[in-house]
Amino acid sequence: MTSDNDRLRAVFLKRSKISQREFGERYGIGTAGMVNQLLLGRRPVSLAAAVKFAEGLGCAIDDFPGTRGFREKSGFLYARD
């Protein structure tokens, strides 16, 4: 089964034409290390980070495979009950 982070990473690799370092700096996500941790699922993707990824990748949050039907809870995305 593919995790949401795997899906986000796939969209990132397909759409991003810049390095993780430049992406993180340009869209306010942080360092290349932070972008990498989010893409690998080592840190949860906050709603704010998801919005920044969507902006940088030229898509809506709902365009990330597997994120449709998510809601914010305490600043992080969780599957609806």
C-alpha positions in Angstrom: 0.0 0.0 0.0 1.3 3.5 -0.9 1.3 6.1 1.9 0.2 9.6 1.4 3.8 10.7 1.8 4.8 8.4 -1.1 2.1 10.0 -3.2 3.2 13.5 -2.3 6.8 12.5 -3.1 5.7 11.2 -6.5 3.9 14.4 -7.3 7.0 16.4 -6.1 9.4 14.4 -8.3 7.1 14.6 -11.3 6.3 18.4 -11.1 9.2 20.1 -9.3 11.9 21.4 -11.6 14.1 22.7 -8.7 16.1 21.2 -5.9 14.5 20.4 -2.5 16.7 23.1 -1.1 15.5 25.8 -3.5 11.9 24.6 -3.2 12.0 24.8 0.6 13.5 28.3 0.5 11.2 29.6 -2.2 8.0 28.4 -0.7 8.8 28.8 3.0 8.9 25.2 4.0 12.5 25.3 5.3 15.7 23.5 4.5 16.3 20.7 2.0 16.4 18.4 5.1 12.9 19.5 6.1 11.5 19.1 2.6 13.1 15.6 2.5 11.7 14.6 5.9 8.2 15.6 4.8 8.4 13.8 1.5 9.7 10.6 3.3 7.1 10.7 6.0 9.5 11.3 8.8 7.5 14.3 9.8 3.8 14.8 9.5 2.7 17.3 6.7 0.9 20.2 8.3 -1.9 22.0 6.6 0.4 25.0 6.1 3.1 22.8 4.5 0.5 21.1 2.2 -0.7 24.5 1.0 3.0 25.5 0.3 3.6 22.3 -1.6 0.5 22.8 -3.6 1.5 26.4 -4.5 5.0 25.3 -5.5 3.8 22.3 -7.5 1.0 24.3 -9.2 -1.9 22.2 -8.0 -4.6 22.2 -5.3 -4.2 20.1 -2.1 -7.0 17.9 -3.4 -4.8 17.2 -6.4 -2.3 15.2 -4.3 -3.4 11.6 -4.6 -4.7 10.2 -1.3 -5.3 13.6 0.3 -8.9 14.1 -0.7 -11.2 13.9 2.3 -8.6 15.0 4.8 -9.3 17.5 7.5 -7.2 19.7 9.7 -6.8 18.6 13.3 -4.4 20.5 15.6 -2.5 21.8 12.5 -2.0 18.4 10.9 -3.9 16.5 8.2 -5.8 13.4 9.3 -8.1 11.1 7.5 -11.8 11.7 8.2 -13.4 9.4 10.7 
